[in-house]
Amino acid sequence: MNIIVDTCVWSLVLRRKVFDPDNPWASAFLAHLDRGDGLHLVGNILQELLDGVRSQTDFNRLVDILKPFPLIKLTRDTYILAAQLRNDCQKKGVHASPTDFLIAATGIEHGYPLLTSDKDFTRISKHSDLMICVP
């Protein structure tokens, strides 16, 4: 199975000083990894993960760790879908960042569920074809 892993989950696994094996999203990440599922990145997730890393050593370490995970290429249609999705959701009172809608549109377009603990995506999924991985 192919999935998109959101920034919040990658951060739980890679950026915390202490790994919490009891965290349901961290455990779900490891379970997907152990099963050999395809764990994918979107460009803005990659950027968010690398933003704010204080030391060049840590930055380079994260770049190396993330290198094997495929980066999904976005097309003009992905951006159009993201904008349409955001417009549709806002009419229904669902608000999130343009970045979140781009991630959601990528998941919808590719048919990949999203592993995330961010409640904005749960709200988006109620008004779209976005699938959420539940730990």
Buried (B, 14 or more C-beta within 10 A) or exposed (E): EBBBBBBBBBBBBBEEEEEEEEBEBBBBBEEBEEEEBEBBBBBBBBEBBEEEBEEEEEBEEBEEEBEEBEEBEBEEEBBEBBBEBBEBBEEEEBEBEEBBBBBBBBBBBBEBBBBBBBEBBBBBBEBBEBBBBEB
